[in-house]
Amino acid sequence: MTGPRAEAAALAARHVGQARPSQHLGEACRAALHGCYSVGLTLAADAALAQRVSLCCAGPLAERGESLQINLGEGPCVQALGQRAPVLVDDLDDADITRQWPVYAQQATAHHIRAAFALPVLNGTISAQQAGLVLTLYRDRPGPISDADLRTAQNHAEAADLLLLTAPAQIEDDLAHAWLLPAGAVVHQAIGMISYRHNLTTGQALALLRAHAHVQNADLSTLAHAVVHDHFTLPDTPGPASSGPAER
C-alpha cells in the first residue's frame, strides 16, 4: 500500500488500542496543521445527522461548531454528507456560499467561527445511503485552506475511518450504540421518549425536539436532558420561550 492510504494507515496505527482513539487522532490532526484550526469528527448514519456519534472535538471552536449542526440539522457537515463531497467554506459571512444553511452560518459566526471545511469519508464502514464519517475544520478567521493542510486533514479523516474498523463489533448494527458519548446518549433517549409519547417516528420526534430547541434558544442536549430526567413533556408544536424548561 502506497500513497495517501498508506499515510492514513500509519496514522491510524499510532492510535489503535488507546482510550478514545478518535479524540487523540483529532488532537494529532490539529497539531499537524500549519494553520490554527479546531477539529471535529462526526460519524453519521444519515445526512440529516439524526443518528450520529460525536467522536472528537479538539480546539475551542469544535464543540460549538459540531453541536450547532446537530441542533439545527444543517451546516457544512450535513451538506458534505448530502453531496458526498468536501464542502470548503472560506467565509461564513458569504451568503451565496452558505445559502443552503443560513441559520447555521449566522449562529456559527456569532460564536466566532468564520470558516469551515468539511471532509467526508464515504467508503466502506457504513452501508446506508448518505452516511459516513466527516472531519470538519473550524477557524476564527476567513480565508482559504492551504493545499498542505487540506491533505493533512484528509489523511487524518481516512485514518479515523480505518480506526473504526478496529472498534469492537456491536451486538446490534445500530450506530446509536457504537462509540456513543454521553452527550449523544441523552438525545437518543429523548427521541425515543418523544416518539412514544407523541406517536411519532424517530425522525419526526427529532424534528420536534429540534424545533423546540430553536424556539427556546436552547442546546439540544439541555432540552433532551429535561425530557429524560426532569419529566418535561413537549407540546405538539413549539411554544414561546417562556414555556420551556428552566435554564441550567
N, C-alpha and C positions, 0 to 999 in steps of 0.2 A: 504494500500500500504506500503510495507516494502522494505528494501534493497536500492541499488543504485538509483532506480527510485524515491523512497521517498526522498532521499537526493537531487536529482535533482529538484524535485517539491518544496522543501523547499528553495533551492537557487533561483529558478525562482520567487517564491512568494515575495522575498525581492526586486525584481526589477520591478514588474508589476506596471504600471502607471507612471513610471519615464520617463523623456525625454531621448531619446536614451538609452533605457534599455540594448541593446546589448553591447554598449560601457562600461557601468557601470559593466555589467557582466564580460566582458573581463578583465577589470581592477581588479575586485574582484578575478578572477581566477589567475591573475598574482601575486597578493598579497598573495594568499593562497599557492602558490607553494613553496617548500623548496629551489629548485634551482633558479638561475637567468635566467628567460626566458622573451621573448616578446611574445605576444599573438595576433593572427589574427583569425578572424571569417568571413567566406565567405558562402553565400547562392548561390548555382548554380543550373541552370536549365538543364545543360548538362555537361558531363565530360570534355569537352574542355574549360569550363569557358567562352563560347561565350556569354551566358546570365548569369550574376552574379550580386550580390549585396554585396559590402564590408560592413559588419555590424560593424566591430570593428578592430582597430589597437591600441594595448596597448604596449608601450615599444619602445625602439629606433630601433629595427630591424624589427618590424612588417610591417610597411608601405612599405618598400623596398621589404621584402620577399613576401608580397602579390602582389604588383604591378608587380614584375618580372614575376610571374606566369600568370597574366592577359596579360602582354605584349607578352610573349613567347608562351602561351598555353601549357606549360609543367611545371612539378615540382611535389613535394610530394603531394600537394592537388589534382592535376589532376590525379595522379596515384591512390590516395586513392579512389577517386570517380569511376575511371575506374575499379579498383579491388574490390570495395565495401568492403574494409578492411583497417585497420590502416596501415600507412607507417611510420616506425620508423627508421630514418637515423641518426646514431650517429656520422658520419663523412662524410661531403660532399666532402672531398678530395678523398674518396674511389671510384674509377671509376667503380669497379664491382657493387657497390650498386646503383650508380647514372647513370648507362648506359642508362636508359630509358629517362633521361633528362639531358644530359651532358652540354648543353648551360646554363640552369638554374643553375646547380651546379657551373659552372665556374663563372658566374656573381654574384651569391649569396656569394660565398667565397670572391670575390673581394670587397663585401660590408660587410665583417666581419661576415657573417652568416656561422657557422661551423657545425651546427647540426639542424635538423628539424624533427618534429614529428607531422604528420597529422592524425587527428582522425575524421572520417566521421560519421555522424548520418544520416542513410538512411531510417528510418522508418517514415511513416505517413504523413509528412507535404507536400511532393511533390510526385506526382504520376509518373512523367516522368522517363523513364529508365535512369540509371546512373546519377541521380540528387540527390541533398541533401545538407546538411549543413556540413561544415568542420571547425573544430577548429584546428589551427596549432600553435605549439610552436616553437620558434626560439631561438637559443643560440649561443653565440660568441665563444664557445669552444667545441671541440669534446668530445664524451663520451656518454654512455647510459643514458636514463632517468630512474629514480628510479620508483619502483612499486607504491610508495605512490603518487608521482607527476603524474604518468600516471592515477591513479584512480581519483585524483583531477581534472585533465584536462577533463577526460571522463565525470565526473559528471557535470562539467560546460558546456560541449558540449550538454549533454542531457537537461540541464536547458535552454540553448538557444533554443533548439528545442521546448520545452514547451512554452517559451516566444513567439515564432512565432504564436502559437495558439491563443494568446491574441491580436495579431495585428488586426487592423480594416480590415474588408473584403474589397476587391478591386472590383470596378465596372467590370473590365476586369480581367480575370485569366491570368495575364501577369507578370512574375517575374520582368521585367524591370521597372515596376511601383510600386513594393512593397518594402517599406523601402529603396528607392533608395537615395543614397548620390549624391551630385553634381558632384563629380569626375567621377562617373559612368554614369551620365546622358549624359555628353558631348560625351562619347564614343558611346553610343547607338544612339545619334543624328547623329554622323558622319557615323556610319554604315548605317543608313537609307539613308543619302545623297549619300554615295558612291554606295550603291545598286541601287539607282535611276539613278545616272549619268552614271554608267558603265553597267547597265542592268545585275546586278549580284544578286544572292541570298544573304541573310544576312550573311550566313556562308562564302561565297566567299568574300564578302565585308570585313568581319572581317579578313580573311586571308590576303587580300591585304593590309589592314591597318597595320597589324602586320608585314608583310614583309617590308613595307616601314619604320616602326619604327625601325626595326632591322638594316636595311641598313643605316639609318640616325643616328643610335645610340641615338634615341630619346625616351622619355617616351611616352607611348600610349596616355595618356590623353593630353599631349602637342601637339602631332600631330593631335589628334581629334579636339582640340580647333582651330587649324589653319584651318582645313577643314570646321568647322561650322561657325567660327566667322571672319576668315581672307580670306575667299573665295579661300583657297588653294585647287587646284584640283590635285589629284594623277594621275600620268601617269599609263598606264595599267600594266606596270611592274616596279619593284623598280629600281630607278636610283642611281647614285653616290651621296655621301653625300652632295655635293655642290648644288644639285638641290632642296633640301628640304627647308622647311620654316625656317625663321630666328630663332635663339635661343632666348629664353625669359629670 
